[in-house]
Structure formats: structure tokens, C-alpha cells
Amino acid sequence: MKEILAEVDRWRAAGHRIAIARVVAVEGSGPRDPGATMAVNDAGEVAGSVSGGCVEGAVVEEALAVLRGEHPRAVVTFGYSDDEAFAVGLTCGGTVHLFVEPLDW
């Protein structure tokens, strides 16, 4: 989280709404450990990473949905077998669970 604070502060000062996605659990092999964090603002800008690229785009979409009010908070799960992961160019299989919520001040 510390590595994204400057960006979050800048977005907040500019009046953006922000959602935070955080890895809360990993099953099997995963690219990032629990605690890895990504921030997404209402303009679609991103800071941080929760998967090293594996599912970042889908996480951005979930964060934007949270900011639109489609759900106030969400636990989302992304998972691939090692074979499926390799086939689509991912570096690992396993399942990652993320908690996505709006950042309220």
C-alpha cells in the first residue's frame, strides 16, 4: 500500500473517487501475496498491482463497478489451472481472492 500512497493523494487532491483492490488470499501458486494492493480512480487510472499483469484489467473493471455503485464492496476471485494459465500467457496458475472497496475519507 505504501508504494501507491503518493498517487492516491494526488488523485484525492484532484477530486477523484478511488477504489482499492487488495489480495486477501491465494490458493496454489499466485503472482502476489496477500496484502498486494491496487488503487483505481474514477477516470480509470491505476496505481499498484495485485497480480503482476495476470488479471489487472478485470480488477480495474471490478473497481470501476464499485465506484459506479453496482456493489458497495466485492470479494472477487480469479483462478486458472497451471495449464490454462500457460495457454493464455500467465506466469502462474492458482486462485487469487481480492477485496474491492471504495476508499472513503
Contacts in CASP RR format, 6 or more apart in sequence:
PFRMAT RR
TARGET T0000
AUTHOR 0000-0000-0000
METHOD contacts of the structure
MODEL  1
MKEILAEVDRWRAAGHRIAIARVVAVEGSGPRDPGATMAVNDAGEVAGSV
SGGCVEGAVVEEALAVLRGEHPRAVVTFGYSDDEAFAVGLTCGGTVHLFV
EPLDW
1 22 0 8 1.000
1 35 0 8 1.000
1 37 0 8 1.000
3 47 0 8 1.000
3 48 0 8 1.000
4 37 0 8 1.000
4 38 0 8 1.000
4 39 0 8 1.000
4 47 0 8 1.000
4 48 0 8 1.000
7 39 0 8 1.000
7 45 0 8 1.000
7 47 0 8 1.000
7 48 0 8 1.000
8 18 0 8 1.000
8 39 0 8 1.000
8 47 0 8 1.000
8 103 0 8 1.000
11 18 0 8 1.000
11 39 0 8 1.000
11 41 0 8 1.000
11 45 0 8 1.000
12 18 0 8 1.000
12 105 0 8 1.000
16 41 0 8 1.000
16 42 0 8 1.000
16 43 0 8 1.000
16 45 0 8 1.000
17 41 0 8 1.000
17 42 0 8 1.000
17 67 0 8 1.000
17 102 0 8 1.000
17 103 0 8 1.000
18 39 0 8 1.000
18 40 0 8 1.000
18 41 0 8 1.000
18 42 0 8 1.000
18 67 0 8 1.000
18 102 0 8 1.000
18 103 0 8 1.000
19 39 0 8 1.000
19 40 0 8 1.000
19 41 0 8 1.000
19 63 0 8 1.000
19 64 0 8 1.000
19 66 0 8 1.000
19 67 0 8 1.000
19 100 0 8 1.000
19 101 0 8 1.000
19 102 0 8 1.000
19 103 0 8 1.000
20 37 0 8 1.000
20 38 0 8 1.000
20 39 0 8 1.000
20 63 0 8 1.000
20 100 0 8 1.000
20 101 0 8 1.000
20 102 0 8 1.000
20 103 0 8 1.000
21 37 0 8 1.000
21 38 0 8 1.000
21 39 0 8 1.000
21 40 0 8 1.000
21 50 0 8 1.000
21 59 0 8 1.000
21 62 0 8 1.000
21 63 0 8 1.000
21 98 0 8 1.000
21 99 0 8 1.000
21 100 0 8 1.000
22 35 0 8 1.000
22 36 0 8 1.000
22 37 0 8 1.000
22 38 0 8 1.000
22 50 0 8 1.000
22 98 0 8 1.000
22 99 0 8 1.000
22 100 0 8 1.000
23 32 0 8 1.000
23 33 0 8 1.000
23 34 0 8 1.000
23 35 0 8 1.000
23 36 0 8 1.000
23 37 0 8 1.000
23 50 0 8 1.000
23 96 0 8 1.000
23 97 0 8 1.000
23 98 0 8 1.000
24 34 0 8 1.000
24 35 0 8 1.000
24 75 0 8 1.000
24 97 0 8 1.000
24 98 0 8 1.000
24 99 0 8 1.000
25 34 0 8 1.000
25 96 0 8 1.000
25 97 0 8 1.000
26 32 0 8 1.000
26 33 0 8 1.000
26 34 0 8 1.000
26 94 0 8 1.000
26 95 0 8 1.000
26 96 0 8 1.000
26 97 0 8 1.000
27 94 0 8 1.000
27 95 0 8 1.000
27 96 0 8 1.000
27 97 0 8 1.000
28 93 0 8 1.000
28 94 0 8 1.000
28 95 0 8 1.000
29 82 0 8 1.000
29 92 0 8 1.000
29 93 0 8 1.000
29 94 0 8 1.000
30 51 0 8 1.000
30 92 0 8 1.000
30 93 0 8 1.000
30 94 0 8 1.000
30 96 0 8 1.000
31 51 0 8 1.000
31 52 0 8 1.000
31 53 0 8 1.000
31 54 0 8 1.000
31 91 0 8 1.000
31 92 0 8 1.000
31 96 0 8 1.000
32 49 0 8 1.000
32 50 0 8 1.000
32 51 0 8 1.000
32 52 0 8 1.000
32 96 0 8 1.000
36 49 0 8 1.000
36 50 0 8 1.000
36 51 0 8 1.000
37 48 0 8 1.000
37 50 0 8 1.000
38 46 0 8 1.000
38 47 0 8 1.000
38 48 0 8 1.000
38 49 0 8 1.000
38 50 0 8 1.000
38 56 0 8 1.000
38 59 0 8 1.000
38 60 0 8 1.000
38 63 0 8 1.000
39 46 0 8 1.000
39 47 0 8 1.000
39 48 0 8 1.000
39 103 0 8 1.000
40 46 0 8 1.000
40 59 0 8 1.000
40 60 0 8 1.000
40 63 0 8 1.000
40 64 0 8 1.000
40 67 0 8 1.000
42 64 0 8 1.000
42 67 0 8 1.000
44 60 0 8 1.000
44 64 0 8 1.000
46 56 0 8 1.000
46 60 0 8 1.000
49 56 0 8 1.000
50 56 0 8 1.000
50 59 0 8 1.000
50 96 0 8 1.000
50 98 0 8 1.000
51 59 0 8 1.000
51 78 0 8 1.000
51 96 0 8 1.000
54 78 0 8 1.000
54 80 0 8 1.000
54 85 0 8 1.000
54 90 0 8 1.000
54 91 0 8 1.000
54 92 0 8 1.000
54 96 0 8 1.000
55 78 0 8 1.000
55 96 0 8 1.000
58 76 0 8 1.000
58 78 0 8 1.000
59 76 0 8 1.000
59 78 0 8 1.000
59 98 0 8 1.000
59 100 0 8 1.000
62 74 0 8 1.000
62 76 0 8 1.000
62 98 0 8 1.000
62 100 0 8 1.000
63 100 0 8 1.000
65 71 0 8 1.000
65 74 0 8 1.000
66 72 0 8 1.000
66 73 0 8 1.000
66 74 0 8 1.000
66 100 0 8 1.000
66 101 0 8 1.000
66 102 0 8 1.000
67 102 0 8 1.000
72 101 0 8 1.000
72 102 0 8 1.000
73 99 0 8 1.000
73 100 0 8 1.000
73 101 0 8 1.000
73 102 0 8 1.000
74 99 0 8 1.000
74 100 0 8 1.000
74 101 0 8 1.000
75 97 0 8 1.000
75 98 0 8 1.000
75 99 0 8 1.000
75 100 0 8 1.000
76 97 0 8 1.000
76 98 0 8 1.000
76 100 0 8 1.000
77 95 0 8 1.000
77 96 0 8 1.000
77 97 0 8 1.000
77 98 0 8 1.000
78 95 0 8 1.000
78 96 0 8 1.000
78 98 0 8 1.000
79 93 0 8 1.000
79 94 0 8 1.000
79 95 0 8 1.000
79 96 0 8 1.000
80 88 0 8 1.000
80 90 0 8 1.000
80 93 0 8 1.000
80 94 0 8 1.000
80 95 0 8 1.000
81 93 0 8 1.000
81 94 0 8 1.000
82 92 0 8 1.000
82 93 0 8 1.000
82 94 0 8 1.000
84 93 0 8 1.000
85 91 0 8 1.000
85 92 0 8 1.000
85 93 0 8 1.000
85 94 0 8 1.000
END
